[in-house]
Amino acid sequence: MADLQYFAVATKADIEPGEVFVAEVEGERVAVCNVDGEFYAIEDVCTHDGSSFDQTDLEGPEIFCPRHGAVFDVTTGDVLGAPATEPVPTFPVRLNGETIEVGLER
C-alpha cells in the first residue's frame, strides 16, 4: 500500500475565495480550490475531455470545464452536470500554518 505524502502547493493568500490555483505536484496537475475559505483539491483534468480547470472560477463548490461546460463538485469530485459522466479524483488537503498542502499517495 502506498504512503500518503503531503506537498506544499501555495499559501492561503495565493488563492482568494472563488478562485482555482493549478499546480504541478510530483508530476500530477492539481487544481486547488478555495470554497468560502475552505480548500479542496481535485485532479486538474476534466473527465469528459481532459481539459484543464486553469481558466475557470468557482460558483460555490461547483467548477465548470471551460471547454464543454461539464460541472463538478470540488468537495467530493462528483459530476453535477453533463457531458461528463465520471467523477474527478480528489486529494486530501491540509493547512500547515499559512501553507496549503496536498496529499498524494507515493
Backbone torsions as a table, in degrees:
resi	resn	phi	psi	omega
1	MET	NA	138.4	-178.1
2	ALA	-74.5	151.6	176.2
3	ASP	-91.1	145.5	175.8
4	LEU	-86.5	123.0	177.0
5	GLN	-120.2	141.4	179.6
6	TYR	-102.5	140.1	-178.4
7	PHE	-127.6	134.9	177.4
8	ALA	-70.4	132.2	-179.5
9	VAL	-121.5	-27.0	-176.7
10	ALA	-170.2	177.5	170.6
11	THR	-109.3	162.8	179.2
12	LYS	-57.3	-34.9	-179.2
13	ALA	-69.1	-20.0	-179.0
14	ASP	-73.7	-22.4	-171.8
15	ILE	-128.8	103.9	179.1
16	GLU	-74.6	158.0	175.3
17	PRO	-53.5	134.5	-178.9
18	GLY	87.3	-0.6	-178.7
19	GLU	-102.9	157.9	176.2
20	VAL	-119.8	133.0	179.6
21	PHE	-121.5	119.6	-178.1
22	VAL	-101.0	131.7	179.7
23	ALA	-137.0	154.2	172.5
24	GLU	-99.7	125.3	-177.4
25	VAL	-125.5	112.3	178.5
26	GLU	51.8	41.0	177.7
27	GLY	83.4	2.0	-178.9
28	GLU	-113.8	129.5	177.1
29	ARG	-82.5	125.6	-176.2
30	VAL	-124.6	133.8	175.0
31	ALA	-102.6	114.9	178.5
32	VAL	-97.0	127.8	-171.9
33	CYS	-119.8	134.9	177.2
34	ASN	-101.6	108.7	178.0
35	VAL	-107.2	97.9	178.4
36	ASP	51.9	42.5	176.4
37	GLY	90.5	-5.8	174.9
38	GLU	-102.7	140.0	-175.5
39	PHE	-107.3	137.5	179.5
40	TYR	-134.3	153.6	179.3
41	ALA	-131.8	135.4	175.7
42	ILE	-129.7	161.0	173.7
43	GLU	-65.4	137.1	-177.0
44	ASP	-84.9	54.8	178.7
45	VAL	-147.8	115.4	175.0
46	CYS	-62.7	131.3	-177.9
47	THR	-73.9	-8.2	177.2
48	HIS	-82.9	-48.4	-174.4
49	ASP	-138.3	6.7	176.5
50	GLY	82.9	8.3	-179.6
51	SER	-69.7	155.6	175.3
52	SER	-85.3	153.5	174.8
53	PHE	-94.2	13.4	-174.3
54	ASP	-71.7	-10.7	-179.4
55	GLN	-111.4	28.3	-177.2
56	THR	-137.3	161.6	173.8
57	ASP	-116.2	179.3	-179.0
58	LEU	-101.9	152.6	166.2
59	GLU	-121.6	95.6	-169.8
60	GLY	63.2	-131.7	179.1
61	PRO	-87.4	5.7	-175.8
62	GLU	-94.5	132.1	175.2
63	ILE	-118.5	140.3	-175.6
64	PHE	-113.6	132.2	174.2
65	CYS	-68.5	127.6	-177.2
66	PRO	-70.1	-15.7	-178.2
67	ARG	-85.1	-53.2	-173.5
68	HIS	-123.9	1.1	173.4
69	GLY	84.6	11.3	175.0
70	ALA	-58.0	146.0	-176.5
71	VAL	-121.5	135.9	179.4
72	PHE	-131.0	152.4	172.2
73	ASP	-92.6	115.6	-176.0
74	VAL	-71.3	-16.5	179.9
75	THR	-79.1	-23.6	-177.3
76	THR	-126.8	-20.4	-174.2
77	GLY	86.4	-5.2	-176.2
78	ASP	-63.7	146.8	174.1
79	VAL	-76.5	129.7	177.1
80	LEU	-111.6	-15.8	-179.1
81	GLY	-157.7	141.7	179.6
82	ALA	-64.9	160.3	17.0
83	PRO	-90.0	-3.8	178.9
84	ALA	-67.1	147.9	176.5
85	THR	-125.2	-15.8	-179.3
86	GLU	-107.3	138.2	178.0
87	PRO	-65.7	158.5	176.3
88	VAL	-92.4	136.7	179.5
89	PRO	-61.9	144.7	177.7
90	THR	-113.3	161.8	178.3
91	PHE	-130.7	146.4	175.3
92	PRO	-67.9	147.3	179.5
93	VAL	-128.3	140.7	172.9
94	ARG	-139.5	157.7	175.4
95	LEU	-103.5	135.9	174.2
96	ASN	-121.8	89.2	-170.3
97	GLY	68.5	-120.3	178.5
98	GLU	-95.7	-0.8	-176.3
99	THR	-92.1	133.4	176.0
100	ILE	-92.8	127.0	179.3
101	GLU	-120.1	139.1	179.1
102	VAL	-112.3	134.8	-179.6
103	GLY	-92.4	129.8	176.0
104	LEU	-125.9	143.5	175.6
105	GLU	-79.1	127.8	-179.5
106	ARG	-134.2	NA	NA
